[in-house]
């Protein structure tokens, strides 16, 4: 039949009634153009049911007597969209549905592509606890955000707002990663100015790539989330390893602007610093004493008798290492010590014209040095002693005197004679 329209109008239109039935393995229904060059048909076998073009043409689907809304091309690409010829294996045109261009529904949550007028994309797990995995297998490529060539790391993020590339914990006191200058900010981010993520203080670390200066900073005061705050550099380190506290241009390995407090130096008299052979710095008590003779009666010196000089009264004794009962100083630690002695006495008479007054300096029981002075009868006589000595911890020093005038000589009282010493260098 040619040029005719055929209408089948069966009286029974039940779901399972066969209006037109073709029973054949292979080709079935076929519709061709007038020239028979273009056509569509069906094909059935035991495993597959086909709806296909018979000629080398795309297969399109439409509704409401309209144009193509979904097209399957001859090279296997599927396009969804009005008159869309797909350029990918799946090519979907921007849609107008409330769930976006594409929606993938899980048990609880939906992943959206080109969602709402802003055309946002949401990638979610289908339910609470689900994972979203990106390049989870060893050997897969890097991930780039804001870059098409992430070659320097697994994750390369070139996109930023202000100086901020990433924020972890935007809804709380989180952390931001920044560039120009590179750094990390705690409870803060930089967009035109430093701003808190949440109400409170902001701190962080940054590096100036032009100078190599690394700085640790915080804010002067607590700030309001999203509002500008002012920061101050607390600690800096330059490209030579010099560290500054309270300044941004350190001039020494440690440069402190302002006061410094060290707890282990606190306490009465702890005013000296000491570094041991391992370089550990600690506070030490000063070691020094000054003793003098307190009266004349205790300072009678018999002739020819070596006598420990009676420096019985203490002016000061820092550390408590001078014994005013034995008139000895005991070294508490190894070191170089400095001692001075000044002795003044009066000579009324002498039985010899060559009489001398001698001052002996003892380390333990060994004589270390001697100072001698001729005795001038009828006048005041003085002896002065000054010496640096190396002592080991526990060694004792004292001053002894002897005179050869033939008479008992008497020292001048009221502190006229004095013995002093102090630790100069610890060893």
C-alpha positions as CSV (number, residue, x, y, z in Angstrom):
1,X,0.0,0.0,0.0
2,X,1.2,3.4,-0.8
3,X,0.2,6.9,0.4
4,X,-2.1,5.4,3.0
5,X,-2.5,5.8,6.7
6,X,-3.3,2.7,8.7
7,X,-5.1,2.9,12.0
8,X,-5.5,-0.1,14.3
9,X,-8.3,0.3,16.8
10,X,-8.9,-3.0,18.6
11,X,-12.0,-3.4,20.7
12,X,-10.1,-5.0,23.5
13,X,-7.2,-2.7,24.7
14,X,-6.1,-4.6,27.8
15,X,-2.4,-4.4,28.9
16,X,-1.5,-7.9,27.8
17,X,-3.5,-7.9,24.6
18,X,-1.3,-8.0,21.5
19,X,-2.4,-5.3,19.0
20,X,0.6,-5.9,16.7
21,X,2.8,-8.9,17.3
22,X,6.0,-9.8,15.5
23,X,7.4,-13.2,16.5
24,X,10.9,-13.5,15.1
25,X,14.5,-13.9,16.3
26,X,16.2,-11.1,14.5
27,X,14.7,-8.1,12.8
28,X,11.2,-7.0,13.6
29,X,9.6,-3.6,13.3
30,X,11.2,-1.3,10.7
31,X,10.5,2.2,9.6
32,X,12.4,3.8,6.7
33,X,12.3,7.1,4.8
34,X,10.8,7.4,1.3
35,X,14.2,6.7,-0.3
36,X,14.7,3.8,2.1
37,X,18.2,5.2,3.1
38,X,17.3,6.2,6.6
39,X,15.5,3.9,9.0
40,X,14.8,2.7,12.5
41,X,14.0,-0.8,13.6
42,X,14.0,-3.3,16.4
43,X,16.0,-6.4,16.9
44,X,15.5,-9.3,19.3
45,X,17.4,-12.4,20.2
46,X,17.7,-14.6,23.3
47,X,19.9,-12.1,25.1
48,X,19.2,-8.6,23.9
49,X,16.4,-6.3,22.7
50,X,17.5,-3.5,20.5
51,X,16.0,-0.2,19.3
52,X,18.4,1.0,16.7
53,X,18.9,3.0,13.5
54,X,19.3,0.8,10.5
55,X,21.3,3.5,8.7
56,X,24.3,5.5,9.8
57,X,22.3,8.0,11.7
58,X,22.0,9.2,15.3
59,X,19.2,8.0,17.4
60,X,17.2,10.8,19.0
61,X,14.4,10.8,21.6
62,X,11.8,13.5,22.0
63,X,8.5,14.3,23.7
64,X,5.5,16.5,23.0
65,X,6.0,16.3,19.3
66,X,9.2,18.4,19.8
67,X,12.8,18.3,18.7
68,X,15.5,16.0,20.0
69,X,15.8,15.9,23.8
70,X,18.3,13.0,24.1
71,X,20.6,11.8,21.3
72,X,22.7,8.7,20.9
73,X,25.3,9.3,18.2
74,X,26.8,6.6,15.9
75,X,30.0,6.7,17.9
76,X,28.3,5.8,21.2
77,X,28.1,9.2,22.8
78,X,24.9,10.2,24.7
79,X,23.7,13.7,24.8
80,X,20.9,15.0,27.0
81,X,19.6,18.4,26.0
82,X,17.6,20.1,23.3
83,X,19.3,19.5,19.9
84,X,22.6,18.6,21.8
85,X,25.2,16.7,19.8
86,X,27.3,15.2,22.5
87,X,31.0,16.0,22.7
88,X,31.7,13.4,25.4
89,X,30.6,9.9,26.1
90,X,28.0,11.5,28.4
91,X,27.2,15.2,27.6
92,X,24.4,16.9,29.7
93,X,23.1,20.3,28.9
94,X,22.4,22.8,31.7
95,X,18.9,22.0,32.9
96,X,16.1,23.9,34.8
97,X,15.1,21.3,37.3
98,X,15.2,22.1,41.0
99,X,17.8,19.4,41.7
100,X,20.2,20.8,39.1
101,X,21.6,19.5,35.8
102,X,22.2,16.1,37.4
103,X,21.2,14.6,40.7
104,X,22.6,11.3,42.2
105,X,20.4,10.1,45.0
106,X,21.6,8.1,47.9
107,X,19.7,6.8,50.9
108,X,19.8,10.1,52.7
109,X,21.7,12.7,50.6
110,X,21.8,13.8,47.0
111,X,24.8,14.9,44.9
112,X,23.9,17.9,42.7
113,X,25.7,19.2,39.6
114,X,24.9,22.8,38.4
115,X,22.5,23.3,41.3
116,X,20.2,26.3,41.4
117,X,20.8,29.6,39.6
118,X,24.4,29.8,41.0
119,X,25.1,26.5,39.2
120,X,26.8,25.1,42.3
121,X,28.0,21.5,42.6
122,X,27.6,19.3,45.7
123,X,29.4,16.0,45.9
124,X,28.2,13.9,48.9
125,X,28.2,10.5,50.2
126,X,24.8,8.9,50.0
127,X,24.2,8.6,53.7
128,X,25.8,9.6,57.1
129,X,29.2,8.0,57.4
130,X,29.7,7.5,53.6
131,X,33.0,8.5,52.1
132,X,33.9,10.6,49.1
133,X,37.2,9.3,47.6
134,X,39.3,11.0,45.0
135,X,42.3,9.3,43.4
136,X,42.3,6.7,46.3
137,X,44.6,4.2,44.5
138,X,48.4,4.2,44.6
139,X,49.8,5.4,41.3
140,X,46.9,7.6,40.4
141,X,47.6,11.2,39.4
142,X,47.6,14.5,41.5
143,X,44.6,16.6,42.3
144,X,44.5,20.3,41.2
145,X,42.2,23.0,42.5
146,X,42.4,26.2,40.5
147,X,45.1,24.7,38.3
148,X,45.1,22.3,35.3
149,X,48.6,21.1,35.9
150,X,49.2,19.9,39.4
151,X,52.7,18.5,39.0
152,X,54.5,19.6,42.3
153,X,52.3,17.8,44.8
154,X,49.4,15.4,45.2
155,X,47.2,18.3,46.0
156,X,47.9,21.7,44.4
157,X,45.6,24.6,45.3
158,X,46.1,27.7,43.2
159,X,42.7,29.2,43.8
160,X,42.6,31.7,46.7
161,X,40.4,34.5,48.1
162,X,42.6,37.4,49.2
163,X,45.7,35.5,50.4
164,X,43.8,32.5,51.7
165,X,43.9,29.1,49.8
166,X,42.3,26.9,52.4
167,X,40.5,27.1,55.7
168,X,40.0,24.1,58.0
169,X,37.2,24.8,60.5
170,X,35.6,28.0,59.1
171,X,32.7,27.6,61.5
172,X,35.0,27.6,64.6
173,X,38.4,28.7,65.6
174,X,40.1,27.0,62.7
175,X,43.3,27.2,60.7
176,X,44.0,28.9,57.3
177,X,46.7,28.3,54.7
178,X,47.9,31.4,52.9
179,X,50.3,32.8,50.3
180,X,52.0,36.1,49.5
181,X,53.3,35.9,52.2
182,X,53.2,32.1,52.7
183,X,52.0,31.2,56.2
184,X,49.5,29.6,58.5
185,X,47.0,31.5,60.6
186,X,45.3,30.2,63.7
187,X,41.7,31.4,64.1
188,X,42.4,33.8,61.3
189,X,42.5,34.4,57.5
190,X,43.7,37.2,55.3
191,X,41.4,39.0,52.8
192,X,42.5,42.6,52.4
193,X,43.4,42.5,56.2
194,X,43.8,40.0,59.0
195,X,40.4,38.8,60.3
196,X,39.3,36.3,63.0
197,X,37.4,33.2,62.0
198,X,35.6,33.3,65.3
199,X,35.5,35.9,68.1
200,X,38.9,35.9,69.9
201,X,42.6,36.4,69.3
202,X,44.4,35.5,66.1
203,X,47.9,34.1,65.9
204,X,50.1,32.6,63.2
205,X,53.4,32.3,61.4
206,X,54.5,33.8,58.1
207,X,57.7,34.1,56.0
208,X,58.8,37.0,53.8
209,X,60.3,35.2,50.7
210,X,62.2,38.4,49.7
211,X,64.2,38.6,52.9
212,X,63.8,35.1,54.4
213,X,62.5,36.6,57.7
214,X,60.1,34.2,59.6
215,X,57.8,35.8,62.1
216,X,55.4,34.5,64.7
217,X,52.6,37.0,65.4
218,X,49.4,37.5,67.3
219,X,46.8,40.3,67.8
220,X,46.9,43.0,70.4
221,X,43.4,42.3,71.5
222,X,40.5,39.9,71.0
223,X,38.6,40.6,67.8
224,X,35.1,40.0,66.2
225,X,34.7,37.3,63.6
226,X,35.1,38.8,60.1
227,X,36.3,42.2,61.3
228,X,39.8,43.6,60.7
229,X,42.4,43.2,63.5
230,X,45.9,44.5,64.0
231,X,48.8,42.0,64.5
232,X,52.2,42.3,66.1
233,X,55.4,40.3,65.5
234,X,56.4,38.5,68.7
235,X,59.3,36.4,67.6
236,X,61.3,36.7,64.4
237,X,64.2,34.7,62.8
238,X,66.2,36.1,59.9
239,X,68.0,34.2,57.1
240,X,71.2,33.9,59.2
241,X,69.4,32.2,62.1
242,X,69.3,35.3,64.3
243,X,66.3,35.3,66.6
244,X,64.5,38.4,67.8
245,X,62.1,38.7,70.6
246,X,60.1,41.9,70.6
247,X,61.8,43.1,67.4
248,X,61.8,42.3,63.7
249,X,65.5,43.0,62.9
250,X,67.6,40.8,65.3
251,X,71.3,41.9,65.5
252,X,72.6,38.8,67.3
253,X,71.9,35.1,67.6
254,X,69.4,36.1,70.3
255,X,68.2,39.7,70.4
256,X,65.7,40.6,73.1
257,X,63.9,43.9,73.2
258,X,62.4,44.5,76.6
259,X,62.9,42.7,79.9
260,X,63.7,39.0,80.3
261,X,62.7,36.7,83.1
262,X,64.3,33.3,83.8
263,X,62.5,31.3,86.6
264,X,65.6,29.3,87.6
265,X,67.4,32.6,88.2
266,X,64.8,33.8,90.7
267,X,65.7,33.9,94.4
268,X,67.7,35.9,96.8
269,X,71.2,36.7,95.5
270,X,70.9,34.8,92.2
271,X,72.5,37.4,90.1
272,X,75.1,35.5,88.1
273,X,74.8,33.4,84.9
274,X,77.0,30.3,84.4
275,X,77.4,28.1,81.4
276,X,78.8,24.6,81.9
277,X,80.9,22.6,79.4
278,X,77.7,21.4,77.7
279,X,76.6,25.0,77.1
280,X,73.8,24.8,79.7
281,X,73.2,28.2,81.2
282,X,72.0,28.4,84.8
283,X,71.9,30.8,87.7
284,X,74.5,30.6,90.4
285,X,74.9,32.2,93.8
286,X,77.7,34.8,94.0
287,X,80.6,33.7,96.1
288,X,82.5,36.5,98.0
289,X,83.5,37.4,101.5
290,X,85.1,40.2,103.5
291,X,86.4,39.7,107.1
292,X,88.3,42.0,109.5
293,X,89.9,41.9,112.9
294,X,87.4,43.3,115.5
295,X,89.6,44.3,118.5
296,X,93.1,44.7,119.6
297,X,93.2,42.0,122.3
298,X,92.5,39.3,119.8
299,X,95.4,40.5,117.6
300,X,98.5,40.2,119.7
301,X,101.2,38.5,117.6
302,X,104.0,36.9,119.6
303,X,107.5,37.1,118.2
304,X,108.8,34.1,116.3
305,X,105.4,32.3,116.3
306,X,103.5,31.6,113.1
307,X,99.9,32.6,113.9
308,X,96.7,32.3,111.8
309,X,95.5,35.9,111.4
310,X,92.3,36.5,113.4
311,X,89.9,37.9,110.9
312,X,87.0,37.2,113.2
313,X,84.3,39.6,112.1
314,X,82.4,39.3,108.8
315,X,81.4,42.3,106.7
316,X,79.7,40.0,104.3
317,X,79.8,36.3,103.3
318,X,77.9,35.6,100.2
319,X,77.3,31.8,100.0
320,X,78.5,31.2,103.6
321,X,81.9,29.7,102.8
322,X,84.1,31.8,105.2
323,X,84.5,30.4,108.7
324,X,85.1,33.2,111.2
325,X,86.0,30.7,113.9
326,X,89.0,29.2,112.0
327,X,89.5,32.3,109.8
328,X,89.5,30.1,106.7
329,X,87.7,30.3,103.3
330,X,86.6,27.0,101.8
331,X,86.2,26.9,98.0
332,X,82.7,25.5,97.0
333,X,83.5,24.9,93.4
334,X,86.5,24.6,91.0
335,X,87.6,28.0,89.7
336,X,90.0,30.9,89.7
337,X,89.6,32.9,92.9
338,X,91.0,36.4,93.8
339,X,92.1,37.3,97.3
340,X,93.2,40.5,98.9
341,X,94.6,41.1,102.4
342,X,95.6,44.3,104.2
343,X,97.3,44.1,107.6
344,X,98.2,47.0,109.8
345,X,100.1,46.9,113.1
346,X,102.2,49.0,115.5
347,X,105.7,48.3,116.6
348,X,106.7,50.0,120.0
349,X,110.2,48.4,120.3
350,X,112.4,45.7,118.8
351,X,115.3,43.7,120.0
352,X,116.8,43.3,116.6
353,X,117.6,45.8,113.9
354,X,116.7,43.4,111.1
355,X,113.2,42.5,112.3
356,X,110.6,41.7,109.6
357,X,106.9,41.1,109.6
358,X,105.8,38.2,107.2
359,X,102.4,37.4,105.7
360,X,101.9,33.8,104.6
361,X,99.1,32.7,102.2
362,X,98.2,29.0,102.7
363,X,96.2,26.7,100.4
364,X,95.2,23.9,102.8
365,X,98.5,23.1,104.6
366,X,100.8,24.2,101.7
367,X,102.4,27.6,101.7
368,X,101.5,29.4,98.4
369,X,103.1,32.8,98.7
370,X,104.9,35.1,101.1
371,X,104.9,38.9,101.6
372,X,107.5,40.5,103.9
373,X,107.9,43.9,105.4
374,X,110.7,45.3,107.6
375,X,109.5,46.4,111.0
376,X,109.8,50.1,111.6
377,X,109.9,50.8,115.4
378,X,107.6,53.5,116.6
379,X,105.4,53.7,113.6
380,X,102.5,52.0,111.9
381,X,103.5,49.1,109.6
382,X,101.3,47.7,106.8
383,X,101.4,44.6,104.6
384,X,99.3,44.3,101.4
385,X,98.6,41.1,99.5
386,X,96.7,40.4,96.3
387,X,96.7,37.1,94.3
388,X,94.7,35.0,91.9
389,X,94.8,31.3,92.6
390,X,93.2,28.2,91.1
391,X,91.3,26.2,93.7
392,X,89.4,22.9,93.6
393,X,86.2,22.4,95.4
394,X,86.9,21.8,99.1
395,X,90.3,23.5,99.3
396,X,90.8,26.0,102.1
397,X,92.8,29.2,102.2
398,X,93.9,31.3,105.1
399,X,96.4,34.1,106.1
400,X,99.1,33.4,108.7
401,X,101.7,35.9,110.0
402,X,105.0,35.8,111.8
403,X,107.2,38.6,113.1
404,X,110.8,38.6,114.4
405,X,110.9,41.8,116.5
406,X,111.6,39.9,119.7
407,X,108.5,41.5,121.3
408,X,104.8,40.9,121.0
409,X,103.3,43.2,118.5
410,X,99.8,44.3,118.4
411,X,97.5,44.8,115.4
412,X,95.5,48.0,115.2
413,X,91.9,47.3,116.0
414,X,88.6,48.6,114.7
415,X,88.8,46.8,111.4
416,X,92.2,48.1,110.4
417,X,93.1,44.8,108.9
418,X,91.0,43.0,106.3
419,X,90.8,39.8,104.2
420,X,88.6,39.6,101.1
421,X,88.0,37.1,98.3
422,X,85.6,36.1,95.5
423,X,85.2,33.6,92.7
424,X,86.4,35.2,89.5
425,X,86.0,32.4,87.0
426,X,84.2,29.0,87.3
427,X,86.0,26.0,85.8
